[in-house]
């Protein structure tokens, strides 16, 4: 089943269950409220009876005139309920028809005996159903005087007062359900209306959940389809969603993923093309020279053998650099780090670098801070980093000056030693700045061997700096050339 259909069924099913439960609860609440209303209304109708009963009590200042007088009490109740909807529920049959001495039916087990051991058939007959009301007169101690009073029924007791003193109670049994009157018609009508409202609510739920399911699932389908294209190697695509929710974020992440995969695929292809070219060139030259000497086109002399040996050395250096990069990628490039004072390390190599650059016609300038800069590093790898950057300047920059600067900067609550190698050479275009540290990347796309090496020096520099938890970037220098910036975290004492 499709996710859209599943989502619709889940939302619709939950809504249906919720609406059904709400309708049933509302029906129960309305029915309960109506029963309470009817019971309260009956109590209000019988409220004047308490005055008549208090007058009966007042004659002899006791309940002797009412004690055991079930018929009298019954008539008082019937007269008070006259012209009300409760009159039909007052049982007027003789008590002898139920529970009498000559009756075959025994009195109920919960039937209270009257005072003076009067027989139980003098009281109102027991309830026929939970819809009938029964009435009793109780004294001030809630002891039975007259009427019908069963222990298993719940009674509403209304005070009977005389001169502010409670002299007794009028007990009216509570109904548990309704079977007649306009109230039951009202309940049935309300129940029908509730089910109609529930049906309309479910129609509305259907109208809402279908578009909602489509709205939620549509972007997922689009991303899923595009993801399938990624598995087929088609990285040049994007998902266009203007949403600002999680699905929109997923689409943006997908686009970033597709872009990253496309760039990695391009880098991989460029890597394979460049490495094959770099390996093929010295092998082809070496093969040509050897075949020329074998065919006696060139004499087998020491100079010709030395030329062939140069190509072998070039090939060996290329293989060594590739092996170094591979070792670094898999964690095989070893480092022996310790706390070193960076300023002194640079000054120790000053004469070496100055002489090396002077041979290439480049002047070396220093702009180094006087403060101590302690860095946790591998001194051998750091010198390798410096040499690769300086060699890159000699081979590619056509510069006449190189300035090495060292300063301390606070970046995002961290302190870094910032080492800058800035030349005044020809520089590079903006499009090349972010790719200078990639494997085998060269600004000269023709990969002319006369203008440079294989393009692995700066890639090795990048790996060394990352191994020191630093950052390596390239920018345009103020003198118009290229600046290589090395940031290394400082060890705080």
N, C-alpha and C positions, 0 to 999 in steps of 0.2 A: 504494500500500500504506500502511496506517495505521502511525503511528509505534510503536504498541504491538506490532504484528506484526513490524515491522523490528527493534525492540529485542529481542524474544523470539528471532528468528532469529539475530541477531548473538550473543547470549549463548549460545544453544543450539549454534550452529555452532562458536564458539570453544571451548566446553566439550567438544564432540565431538572436535575436532581435538586438544585437549590430552590428553583421556583416551586417544585412540588412540595418540598419541606415547608417553605414559607406559606403556601396555600393551606396546607394541613394545620400548621400552627395557628394561622389566622382563623380558620374555621373553629378550631378548638377554643381559641381565645374569645371569639364572638359568642360561641355557645355557652362558655363558662360565664362570660359577662352577662348574657341574657338571663341565665338561671339566677345569678346573683341579683339582677335587676328585679326579676319576678318575686324572689324571696323578700327583697327589701320593700317592694311595693305592697306585698301582702301584709308585712309588718306595719306599714303605714296605714293601710286600710283598717287594721284591727287596733290601731292606737287608741281610738275613742273607747274601745271596750274596757280599757284599764280604768277609765273613770267610773263606768258602771260597776265594775268589780270592786272598786274602792268604796263605792256607796253601799254595796252589799256587806262589806267588811265593817263599815261604820255603824250599821244598825246594832250589832252586838259586840263590836270591837274584837271580832274573831272571824274565823272562816267556818264556823259550825253550820252556817246556813248553806254553804256550798260543798261541804265535805261529803263526798260520795254522791253528789247530785249531778250525775253525768248528763242526764237528759236536760236538766236546767242549764248546765254549762253549754251543752250542745246548741240549745235554742238561742242562748245569748250570742254565741259565735255566728250561728246562721243568720240571725237578725242583723248583725253588724256587717256581714258579707253580702247582704241582700243587694241586688242590682249590681253586683260586681262579677268579674269573670271567675272568681274563686268559689262562688256559691255551689257549683256543681261538684266541687271536690269535698264538700262537707258531707261526711257519711251519716245518713239519717236512718239507716236500718236499725232494727232493735238489736241490742247487744246479745239477746239470747240466741240469735242465729249463728253466733260464733263464740265458741269458748264457754257456752252456758252449761248449767249443771246437767241438762238433758241432752246436750250436744254430744255427738259421737267424736267430735274433734277436740282434743285436749287443748288447754290454753297454751300460749307460747311460753317457752322456757324463760324468756327475759321479761315476762309480764309482771309488773309490780303489783303487789297486793295493796288493797286499799286499807285505810285505817279501820280499827275495830274489827279486823279480820273479815271485812265484807268480801263477798265472792267476786272473782275477777270479771264475771260477765256483766258487772254494773258499769264497766268503763267502755269507751269506744272500741270497736273491733280493731284488730291489728291491721297493719298496712297491707293493701293488695299489691302495690307497686311502688317504685321509688319516685313516681311522679305525683303521688298524693301527699297532702299535708295533714298533719294531726296536731291537735291542740290539747294543752293541759294547763291546769291552774296549780301553781306551787306556792307554798307559804314563804315567809321571809327566810327560812332556813333551807329553801329549795326542796322541801318535802312535798310529796304528791298530795293534792287535795281532790281534784276532779279532772275528768277528761281522759286523754290517751297519752301515756308517757312511757316510751320504750328506751331502754338503755343503749340499744345499738343504733339509734337514730340521733342525728345532730340537730339540736334545737337552737333557735334564736330566742333569747329570754329578754322580755321587755319588763322593766320595773313597774310595779303598781305602788303608787305612793299615796300617803294620806298625811296631810299637814307636814310635808317635807320628809316624812319617814317612810322607808321602804317596808311595805307590809306583805309583799308577795311578788310573784313573777307570772307573766303570761308567756308560756312556752309554745313556740310554733316550730314544727319540724321543717327542715330545709329540704327542698327538692334537689335531686341529682340530675334530672333531665326533664325535658318538656315533650309533651305528646299532643297538646291541644292549644288552641288560642291563636291569636294573630302573631304571637311571638314565634311559634314554630314555623308559620308561613314566612315570617321575616328571615328566620334563619335559613330556610331552604332557598329563598330568593338570593340572600347574600352568598350562600355557597355556590349557586349557579353563576352569579356575577364573578366570584373569585376565579372559578375555572375558566370563564371567558377571558378574564384579564390575564390569566396565566397563559392561555393559548396565544393571545395577542403579544404577550411578552416574549414567548418563544419565537414568534414570527419576527419580532424585532431583533432578537438574538441572532436568528439566522441571517437577517439582512446585514448585521454588523460583523458577525464572525467570518462570513465568506470573504468580504473585501479585506478584513484584517488578516486572514490566513494568506490571501494572495499577496498582501503588502509585505508580510513578514517573510514569506517563502520566495517571492520573486527575486530579491537580491541574492538569496542563498543559491537559487538555481543559476543565476548569472555568474556568481563566483565559482560555483561548482563546474560550470561549463568551461570557464576560463582556466580553472585549475587542471581540467582534463587536457587543455591545450598545452599547459606547461609540461605535463607528463610526456607529451609528444615532441617536446623540444622547441615549441613555438613560444619564445620568450618576449617577442616584440608585440605586446598587447597590454591593454589596461582595462580596468573596470571603472566605468564612469557612474558614480553615485554621489548625489548631493546631500545625502542624509547626514545627520549629525549625531546619530546614535551608535550603538556598538557595531551594527552592520556597516555603517559608513566608515568606522575605524577599521573594520576588517577589510573593506575594499581598499582603503589607503595602505594598509599593511601588505595586502596582496600586490598592489601596484609597486610598492617598494621591493617586495620579493622578486617580482618579475623583472624589475630594472636591475636588481643585484645579480640575478641569474644571467640576464643578458650581458651585463658587463663582465661577469666571470667567464661566460662562454666566449666572449670576444677576447678576453685576456688569455684564456686557454689556447684559442686558435692562434693568437699572436705569439704566444710562448712556443707552441709547436713549430710555427713557421720560422721564428727567429732562431730557435735552437737548431733546427735542421739546417738553416742557412749558415749559422756559425760553425757547425760541425762539418758541413759539406765543403765550405771554402778551403780551409787548410788541408782537408783530405784530398780535394781535387788538385790543389797546387802541388802537394807532396807527390801524388800519383803522377802528375804530368812531368815533374822533374825526374822522378825515378824512371819512368818509361822513356824519357828523352835520353837518359844516360844508358839505359839498356839497349836502345835502338841506335846508339852511337851518334844521336843528334847533338848531344852535349857530351863533352869529355868527362870521364869519371875522374874528377879532380877533387882536391880538398875543398876548394871554394864551393863547388856545386853540392858536395855532401854537406857542407856547413849550412848552405841555404836550405836544403831539405831538413836539416836538423832544427833550424829556426822554426819551420812550420810545425815540426813535432812538438817543440817547446810551447808554441802558441796553442796548439791543440791540447797539450797537457795543462796549461794554465786555465784554459776554458773548462776542461773537465774538472779540475780542482775547484774552480769557483762554483760550478754547478753542484758538485758534491758538497761543498760548504753550505750552499743555500738549502739543499735537500736535507742535510744534517740539522740545520737550524729549524727547518719546518717540522721535523719529527722529534725535535728536542735533543739532538745529538751534538749540538754545538756547546762545548763545555766552557764554564766560566768559573774563575777563582776570584771571588770578590772580597774586598776588604775596604775599610775606611781609608780614603786617600784625600789629600789636599790638592784640589784641582788646579789651583793657581800655580803651585810649584811644579806639578806635572807638565803643564804647558811650557813654563819657562825652562824646564830641563831640556826640552826638545827644540827650543827657539833657534839655536845655532844650526841644527840639522836642517830644519825647515827653511831657514833663511838661505842657506847655501843651495839647497835643492831647488828653491824657486828662482834664485839668482841665475842658475844655469839656464833656466827657461826664459830669462829676461823679465821676471816678475819681482816687484819689490814687496817685501813683507812688512806690514805695520802691525803693532800690538796696541790694544786698548783694553787693558786688564785691570780689574778692581784690586785695590790693595788689601782688602779684607780676606780672611781665610774662608775658603769654600770647601767644606768637607762633603764628599760624595762617596757612597758605597758602590764601588765599581771594580771591574777587572782591568788592571792597568794595561795588559797586553792587548786586550780587545779594544780599549779606548785608543791606543796608539794606531791600531789597525783602522779605526774609524777616521782618525785625523789624516792618515796617509791616503785613504781612498778619496776623501773630500779634496785634499790638495792635488792629488793626481787628476781628479776630474776637472779641477780648475786649470791645470796645465794643458790638458788634452783638448778641452772643448771651449774654454772661455775666451781665448785670444786676449786675455787681460794683461795689463802692465802693473797692476797693484792688487794685493790681497790683504785685507785687514781682518785680523782675528780679535774679536772682542769677547770679554767675559764680564757678566753682571749678575746681580741677584734680583729676582722678582718674586712677588707674592701673587699667586694665581689661585683663586677659589680656595682660600684659607690654607694653601700649601705653598711652600717656599721652593723655588727652582733656581738652579744655576743655568743661566742662558748663555750659551756659547755660539757666536755668530761668525761665519766665514763669508765675507762680502768682497766681491771682486768688481772691477770696473770694465768687465769685458762686454761681449755682444749680448749676453743674457739669453733668455728664452721667451717664447710667446706664452700668454696666459693659458692657452689650451694644454701646454705641456707641463705646467707647474705641478699639477696633482698626480702626474704619471711618472715623474722622474725616478721614483723609488720602486717602481715595479720591475719584476724580473725581465731582463733582456730588453728593456725599453730604451730606445734611443731617439733623440730629436731628429737625427738624420735618418729618414725612413729608407733611404737607399742602402743604409748599412755599409757605406763605403769604409773599408778597413783603413784607409789613409786618414780618415777624420775621427777615428776613435776605436774603442774596443768593442766588447760584446754587450755592454750595458748592464753589467752585474755589480759594479762597484758600489753604486748608491743603494742598490737593493740589499747588499750585505750590510751597509751602514744602517739601513732601516731596521734590520733584524737585531743588530747590536744594541741600538738605542732602545728598542722594545724590550729586550732582555734586561735592561737597566731601569725598566718602568718609566722610561722617558718618552719624549715626543720629537719627531724629526719632520721639519717642514721646509718648504722652499718659497722664497719671495723675490720680488724685484729689489735690488739694492738701491740705495740713494744715489749712487754714482752711475746707475743705468745698467749694471750687470746683474749678477745673480747672488742671492744670499741664502746660504744653507744654515738653518737655525736648529741647534741641538738644545733641548731642555732636559735636564737631569734633576731628579729630586735631591734636595740637600738633607744631610743627616743633622738633625737638631740635637744639640748637646743639652 
